Structure formats: C-alpha cells, structure tokens
Amino acid sequence: MKASTRLNVALSLTLLNLLSSAVPLSLTLGPGTDNLLLNHRALAAEKVNLDAYMKKVSDKIGPLWNPPKTEAKKLTVKFTINANGSVADLAIAEPTGDKALDEQALALIKKAAPFAALPPGMPKLTVSFGLPTQRGVTADGVNMQSYYDDMWKHIQAGWWVPKRLLFMRVPLKIVINKDGSLNAVSLIKSSGDANADKLALIGVRRAAPFAPLPEGVEAPFTVNYTIGYDGSKDHFVIWNGQRVSMGDSYTSAGGVKTTLTDTTTEKDKQFHLRKENTLIKMSELDDLIAAKEKQGGSENQELPPILLEYAKQHQSIEEQKQALEKMRRALKICEAAPERKPELLRCLMAVGETEYSLGNLQEAETLLTRAIAMKEEAIKINPSEKDADYKSLLNTYARLLYKQSRQKEADEQYKKIKELG
C-alpha cells in the first residue's frame, strides 16, 4: 500500500477524534434573513437590502460560536448595531434556563463586535440572531449530523498532508450550494504554515461536490471546520503503520516549530514532497482553468495545454484515472477545432498512450492510429516530422499489437522504427 493510501486509511480510523475537535458542527448562520430575523420596519424605511451586510455579521460571529452541552432547544440574542458598527442593547431574547449558555452567547457578540459600519443613511439596526444549541442541529431545528458525517468522509478522502503537517490545525469556512456543489472555501485563520493552509483548502476542493443540502436548510449554507489533529494526549494517528503522537519539537519546512518527530523513510519523504508540491501546483492550475473558462467558456481553445499539464501532475502522484479525465476533456476541446492540428495531435498522443498504459487497448488503438495517420500526413510535407514523437507513437502501437498476438502487424511497426534510425 502506498503512503498516500495509508494516510487516508489512518484518517478513517480517527474519525471520532477528528470530529470532536472540529469547530462548531451546527453552525447555520446564513447570509439571508431566514436565520437573521431583522427589524422589518428599519428595512422598509430605508429600502436597503441588508443580505450582504448581515453575511459579514454572520462571518464574524460564526467562527467564535461553539455551544456547550445543554438541554436548551432554542437560543436567540438580540442587539442593536449602531451606524459605526458598535453594539448596544445586547440581551437574550428569552432566557434558556441555562445561565452558562446565555452568558456564553452574550460574550460571543461582545467578542465579535464591532461590526462593519451600517450602509449610509441608516442610523441603527436592531437584529434578533438565532444560535444553534445542539451539535448537528441547526438553529431552525434541522438535524444535520448524518449530512456532516458524509461530508467529513468526503473531506478526509480529499485531504492529504505529509507527516510533518498532521498536527497543523487549519480552521476553514466552507460554503455549500443547495445541490451540494462548493460555493466557496476560505481560511478563517492561518495555521502558521503556508503549505498546511493550501493543502487544507485543496483538500476541500478535491472533496466536493457534497450531497445536496437537506430539506429545510437554506442555501448557501456555511459551516466552519478545522482540518488537522490537535495532538492532545487522547489523540494519535496510525500513519504508515506507526502510532504517531506528539514528540520532540522540530522546525517544519514552512518555518513553523511543531511538536512532531518525523521518522519517515527518505524514499517516502521524497514522494511526500513531490505530492505536496504537485497538489499546490494543481491548485494553481485550477485557478488558471477558471480564469480561461471565464474568458472563453468551457471550450476555450487555450485550455487543452493547461489540461494536459494538469494530467502530468496527476500522473506524477499516480492518479492515472484523474489524469485520463483531464486528457479526455482536452481532446474533446481540440476535436471541436480540427484545423488546430498540432494541438489535436498532442491530445491524441497523450490520451492514446495513457489508454494503452491503463489496458484500454481498443480505445488506445483508435486514438493511436489516428495520431499516426496525422503524423505521416505531416511527414509528406515536412520530413523533419519523423521525430521522437513519431517514434514513440509507433513503439506504443507496436506493443499494443504484440499484446493482442498480432505479430505480423507489430513487426511492420518495428520495421518503421528501425528505418528511422
């Protein structure tokens, strides 16, 4: 089993520990007015849409709220936001009977304040803010625990870090659309290690899409989650067959002093470093693809070389299936513009050779024979086209024929290769 696979197995073994250390699983502070019961008179008088403003308020409050164990079923705080963003008239709308819970809710708002200044012309705004009191249950009473369990499994499958970063904790804000697609993911606070931060963001992006949101949950839905192990005495990870817990301090490659002794073999360290850099490179390519799609749509002819580079990154960390998906998309775009022969030829070669390496011989033969025909047509015009690419095509095709016991046809290809010198 490869190191990357072993890490994912390790994560599934420590699911309960990971969940117990996450920040608040029941956060449901949406950007609209469903969870934020605003003063309707103020809205009507000013004719101002406050959705964007209240989202900023939610974003400040959300990461700070982590309710204690309580029997309370409902908790609502009310307060006034002044023009400059300061808070006044803070109170519990209706006491819950749990004094510690009520005090924590009031302390939460004080800590989150001040908020951004109100829109021009609005002197103050009174809001009632519903806070969830039970883990896995939203402020509106929707039980989300099974949804969270499924979501965390997806994240664990998508998140990967080298051993040295296992105990770097990265708090994230994850925003999910109604259909389960990822709306946004961002850092709440840096872990202190740039690569740990990047790999956490990448892990969530690779994990998406998630399941559609349950009925009764407004979208986009925001949840805060901390990726990484906290390293307390009750936490450890089975990684590469070892029990990993907190050990001697050392300084990570990202310049952060951690408390984990890295006993990984040199061979695995090299693979982990390659994978770490590759995932970060993929994230950069994702941003580039998004920019190109924005400029020219999903069929933008500038996309194929980017997708082929992405495929190489997948292959470097042994993700052959994902590499093939990127190559096939590149080929589809190239086939929409057959006049761009060099780009089409590169795509045919890449997909054909990868299909062959994965044992998809029928698909590979169709693509390789097309590529060889294109190459031989170009050779008629320019003999210098008898290059390394042509030789590689012939060699792959000959091996494919040989695997199918088509010896005579394979010998014909080897004869062409011999004539190339």
N, C-alpha and C positions, 0 to 999 in steps of 0.2 A: 504493500500500500504506500502510495506517495505521501510526502509530508503534508501537502495541501489537503489531501483527503483525510488524513488522520486528524488534522486540526478541526475539520467540520464535525467529525465523529465526537471529538472532545467537547465541542460546544453543546452538542445534544445531550451529553452526559451531565452537564451542569446547568440545564435549563432553569431549574427552580432557583438556584443561586443567582443566576443572571437576572431573572425576573424580580427577585426580592430586592435587588439593588438598583432597580430602574426608577427614574423619577416619573412623576405620577402617571400611573397607567390609566386613570379615569378622567384625565383632563378633557373637557369638551367645550373649550372656550372658542366658539366660532366667531367669524367676522361679522355676522349679521345681527338681527335684533331678536332672534329666537331664544338665545340664551342670555342676551343682554337686554333686559326689559327697560327701555329708555322712557324718559318723561315725554309722552306724546305731545303735550302742549308746547314744550320747547321746540320740538321738531317742526310742528305745524307753523308756529310763529315765525321761525327763521327760514323755513323751506330749505333746509340743508340736509343732504344725505350724509349721515354720520357713519356709514358702514366702515369706510376706510379708517376713520379716526378710532372707532371702537375696536377695530382689529389691532391697532397699535396698543391700545389699553390692554387687550387680551394678551398680546405678545409679551407685555411686561409682567403681567400677573401670573400667567401660566407656568413658567419655569420655576416659580417660587412656591407653588402650592403642592403640598404633599400631605393629605389628611391623615391624622392618627386613627387608630382603631376606635370606632364609635358606633353607638346604636342609632344615632341620628340619621334620619332619612332625607332631610332637606335642610339646606343652609343658604340663606340669602343675605348678602351685605348690601347696604345702601350708603351712598355718599354723594357729595356734590363736587364736581370738578370746576374750579374757578377758571377765569379766562386765561391765566398764566400757567394752568396745568396743576396747580396746587390742589390739595384735597381738604374739604371741610365737611362737617356734619356726618362723620363716619359712625355707623351703627349697624347692629344686627337687626334685620327687618323683623324677625320673630325669633326670640331665644330658643335654642335647640334643646336646652336642658343639659347640655354638655359644656360646662364652663370653659374647659381647656380648648375645646374645638372652637368655640366662639372667640376666645381670646386669640387663638392662632389665626383665625380669619381676619380679625381686625389688624393684627400685627402684619399680616400679609399685605394688606392695602397700604399701610404706612410705609412698608419697605419698598413697595413698587412705585410709590409716588416720589417725586412729582411726575405727571404725565406730560405729553406734548401740549402746547398751548391750543386752546379751542380755536375753531375757524373764526375768521374776522367777523365782528359784529355780534358774536354770541357771548354774553357776559358770564354765563354759568350753565352747567348741565347736571341734572340730577339723574343718577342711574341706580338700578337695582341689579345686582350681579349674582346669579345662581352659581354656587360652587358645588362640585360633586363631593359626597361624603363617604362613599364606599368604593373601594378598589374594584375596577372592572365595571362600574355602573356610572353612566353619565348623569349630569345634573338633571336631565329630563327623565331619568329612570330606565334608560335602555341598558340592558346587561350586555357588555362588550367583551367579557372575559374570553369566550371562545374565539372571537374575532382577533383579540390580542394574541392569543396562543398561536393561531395560524400565522399571524403577521410576524411574530418573533421567529417562528421556524423559517419563514422566507428570508428574514434578515440574517439569521445565522448561516443559512446556505450561501448567501451572497457576500457576507463579510469575511474577510481574510486579513490577518496580520501576521508578521513574523513573530517569533517567540519573544523578542525583546520588547514588543509593544502590547503583549497580552494584558498587562495591568495598567495601561494608559486609558483613562476613562474620558470618553468624548460625549458630552451632552448635546443632543440634536433636537431640532424641531422638525417634525415630519408632517406634511400637509397632504391629505389624500382626497382625491375626487370621488364622486358618487360611484363611479364604475370601478373604483379600486386603483386607477392609474395614479401615478405620483404627480402631485401638483408642484411640490417644492420640498427641498430638504436643505437645512442650513444649520450652522453651528450656533448653539446658544452661548457657548464659551469654549475657547481653545483649551485643549488638554495640556498645551505647552510643547507638544511635539508636532511639527507641521505635517509629517507623513502620517502620524496616527490620525490626525484630523481628516486628511484627504482620504485615507483608506476607509474611515467610518462613513463619510459621505458617499464614496464609491460603492461601499457595501449595500447601502440602502437603495441606491440607483440600480444596482445589479439585481436586487431582490424584487423590485417592482416589475409588473403590477401586482397588487394585492387583491384579495377578494372584494367584490362590491360591498359598499357600506350597508349595514343592516337597516331595515325599515325604521323610521323614526329618528335617524341620525342625519342632521343637516350637513350638507357639503358646501365648501370644502371643510374637511374635518381635521383638526390639529391635535397632535399628540406629541408629548415630549418624552424622549427616551435616551438613556445613557448607554452607549456601547462600551464594553470593556469590563474586566473583572476588578473588584475592589480590593482583593488581596488581604481581606481580614482573616483571622485565624480559622474561620469556618469555610473559607473559600480556597479552592485549588482547582487546577485544570489537569486532566490527563491528556498530555500532548506528546506526540512521538513516542508513546509507550512509557513516558515518565510522569510521575506526580510532580507537578510544578506548583510551588508555593513561594512565599516571599523569602528572599535570600539576601546575599550580600549586595551592597549598592554598587552600581557602576554607571557610567555616563553613556547614554544611547547615542546613536549616530545623529540623531536630531538635536543633540546638545542638551538633553534633559537627564538629570540624575534620577535613576529609577532604583527599585529595590528588588531586582530580579537577576540572578546569576544565569548567564546564557551558556549552557553546556552543549549547544547544538554542534553536530559534526561540521567540519569545514565544507564538505560537499553540500550538505543541506543549507548551510548559511549562504552559499553561492546561489543555490536555487531560490532561496527566500529573497535575497537581494534582487535577483532578476525579476521575480514575481512582483515584489514591491514596486520596483521601477516601472514594470510593464503596466500594472494596474493604474498607476498615476498617468502614464502615457496614454492609456485608453481613455481616461477621463478627459484629457486634453483633446483627444480626437473626437470624443462625444460633443464637446463644446464646438469644435470646428465643423462637425457634421450639422449640428443645429443651426449654425450661422449660415452655412451653404444652403440648407433647406429653406431658411427664411428668405434668402436672396432669390433662389430659383426653384423652389419646390422640391419635392421628394425625388424628382427625376433630373435634377440638376446634373449636367454633364461634367461638372467639376468634382462630383462625389466619388466616381469609381477609383481613382488613385488613392483617395483617403480610405475608402473601404478596404482596398487591398492591403494598405499599410496596417489597418486595424486587424485584418486577418492574420498578418505576420506576427503581430503582438500576441494574438490568441495562441498561435502555434508555438510561440516561444515558451509558453507556460502549459503546453499540452492540452489546450482547449480546442480540439480539432473540429468538433461539431459546431461550435460558435464561429470558428474561422470559416467553415464552409458556408454558413448562413450569410456572412458578410460578403464572401466571394460571389455567391449566387445573386445577391442584390446588385452588386457591381456589374455582373454580366447582364442582368435584366436591363439596367440603365443603358449599358453600351449597345445592346441589341436594338434599342429604340433610336439609335443614331449610327446605322451601319457604315455611313460614309467616314466615320472616325475609325479607320481600320487599325491603326496601331493600338488604340485603347481596347478595341474589341478583341484583337489578337492576344493582348496581355491577359484579359479576363478569361478567354477560352483556355489559355495555357494554365492559368492558376487554378481554375475550377476543375479542369480535366485531370491535372496531376494530383490534386487533392482527392477527387473522387476515386482515383486509382489507389492512392495510399490507404483509403478507408475501405477498399474492397468492393466499391460500387463499379464493377467492370463495365456493365452495359452503358451506364451514364457516362463513364470516362471515355469509352470508345467513341461515342457520338461526338463528344467535345474535342477529343484529340485529333480525330480525322478531319474535323472542320478546321482546326488550327493548322494542321499540316498542309491542307489544301490552300489555305490563305497564304501560308509561308512560301509554298512552292510557286504560287502565282506571283508573289513579290520577287522571288529569285529570278524569274524570267526577265523581269525589268531591271533588277539590280542584283547581280551575282553575289555582292557582299552580304546579302541576306542569309547566305549559308554560314550562319554564325552559331554561337554556343546555344542560343535558344532553339534553333532548328535541330541541332544535335540532341538536345535534351528531350525535345518532343519525340523524335524518332526512337530514342532509347526507351522512353516510358511506354510508347506504343508497342515496341518490340517485346518488352517484358510482359505487357498485358496479353499479347497474342500467345506468348510462350505459356503463360499461366492457364490459358484455355486450350492448350495442346494443339495450337495452330502453328506448328513448327515451320512449315513452308513459308507462311506469311511473315512470321517473325524473322526468318533468315533474310527475307527481302529487305526488311528494315535495317537489319545489322549490316547488310551489304552497302546500303546507302550511307550508313555511319562510317564504314571503312573507307568509302570513296572520299569522304570529307577530310580524311587525314587526321 
